[in-house]
């Protein structure tokens, strides 16, 4: 009975955390009137899109036992690529495919270096963080890339902010979350990802081509990061090479808060999506409370520390 209760709490932990955060910001009189309204949650859902899509890719990477610190720079680079292509008259579908492909190319670079050179993902992606950010500034000539107009601009907004309609980005994130969850839980590829993260040596002995698998994971995750860059472009309506600095921390935090283990082998898409929503609620509530930006960053940092601490506790109990 006690073990069953612990299992239930472990699985529902992210959801309980979300309820507690919402309850916290619902209590003060400064936020009570507006915080729980549909219009505000519509804003929160929209603000969650970029982190949520990034978290889909990061979940696969972390479950496989890896990490990617270049996400923010990849999002900045792909948003600049998208803005430049729009400037040159490319249509929305062509821009979409090109931006996703450019994100996948960065993932290919990361995965090939990690698998081929047998170096730790932390070091490789720390290097590509600088490479991607520098490339974004070079392509943009160290300034924002503006364009006249594009159908992409409406993907993160609705014509009437007071309507019940959610932006396209929210629906895309939901559909991709469902598909990625099915991929991880009900395909051979997904089972191989969990096996790789649980024990790479054992996975190799079982006949899994671990090098090729790592490359595929980082390429697929890079495609998600590229798509997140496209929605960043849609949100800002310009390509900005300086955007998304530190966003990788929000994305990693969302995945860890959602119950994934930094040691690999554990994680769910649902948990990561709830984690992304928690991050968005924290920022939204902090802004409504009038807390300064630096205080919000302190809170996010503390949340990351607590999430990693809880992950260590889970690992210790599992080992016991």
Order of alpha helices (4+ residues) and beta strands (2+ residues): alpha-alpha-alpha-alpha-alpha-alpha-alpha-alpha-alpha-alpha-alpha-alpha-alpha
